[in-house]
Structures are given as structure tokens and as C-alpha cells.
């Protein structure tokens, strides 16, 4: 049912409050960031993205669906993200103010 590929076609870079930039290449990377490095805990989209990452690990969720859930969680938490395009350029995704 799931594509269960190890990596996303396009990675996502996030900027943490510490100034550190993480490059996430898979749902497994996203799960680690959501659980270990997330600045705001308890968000609806954060929990949904965590659930989607775990479903991917179990082979029940497509990786690209997890990627979209992660982007929503980042927007919810105000985490600065760069959604890397296929041609190698980065399209900044700015959270709402």
C-alpha cells in the first residue's frame, strides 16, 4: 500500500530557534525533528504529522503524504522551512504572521 521509499523526492530544510538548519530527507528525519527538536509541543498538525510518520514506518502511508503533513506542522509551529524544488532551487515557505 505504501511506497515506503527511504527518501523524499525533494528534501525540506527547517531553521530552528537555535539557528541550526536541519535538512530532512525522509519521514524518519521528520519524525525525529517533530519529537526531538520541535519548538512547540501539542499542536494538532504536529501530532498528525507524528502519526503519519509512524504509519509510514509501518508501511501504511505514502512518503509524500507524510511530507505534506510535516509542512503543515511546520506552518502551525512557525518553523521556518525551505521546500527544495526539483531543480535544486529553494522555495521559501513563510508561516503566517
N, C-alpha and C positions, 0 to 999 in steps of 0.2 A: 504494500500500500504506500509506503513512504519511499522517497528517492534515497534517503539515508546517505547521501554523499557527504564526504568528510568536510568539504569546504563550500562556502557560498561562491557563486559566480563573481560577485562584487563584494569585497570586504567593506566594513564600516569602521571608521575611526571615531573615537569619542575622546573628548577632553574632560578630564576630571578636575574637581575643585583644587586638587593638589598641584595642578599644572601639568600633570602627566598625561600623555596621549597613549591610548590603547588602540591597537588595530585588531579588530575582531574579524576572524575569517570563517567562523563556523558557529552553529548553535551551541556547541560545547564552550567556545570562548565567551559567547553571550551569557550563558548560564553562570559562568564564573564571575563575570562582571556584575551581573544582576544580584548575585548573592554576596560577593566579597567587597565590591568597590562602589556600590550604588549609594549616592548621597542622600536619597530619600527612601525610607522603607515604608511599606504599607500601601503603595499605590495600586489601584485596580489594574492598570496596564502592566505594572511591574509583576504582579502575581500571575497575570495571564501569560506574560512572556516566559516566566519561570515554568509554568505548567506546560507551555508549548515546547520549551527546550527539553523538558523531561519526557514529553510524548515523542519528540524526535529521537531521543536516546533509546526509547523503547520500540522505535521503528513505526510509529503511528502518525507521524506528522511530517509533511514536506519541509525541507530546509528553508525554502523561500517564504513559506508561511510564517515560520519562526522569525525570519529576518524582519518581516513587516511588523510582527508583534513587538519585536525589540525596538524598532524605530518609534512606535507609539509609546512604549515605556520611556524611552529617552525624552521624547517631547513632553510627556507628563511630568518627568522629574526635572526638566530644564537642563538636561545634559546636552552640551554642545556636541553635535555629531557632524561628520562629513560622510556622505554616502558616495563612495567611489564609483564613478561611471566606468562603463566598459572600455572606453578609450584611454583610461588611465587618469583622466582629469577628475577633480573632486568637485562635487556639487554640494555646497553648504546647505544644510537643513537647519534653519533657525527656529528655535522654540518660540511659541507665542509669548508676548510680553504681558 
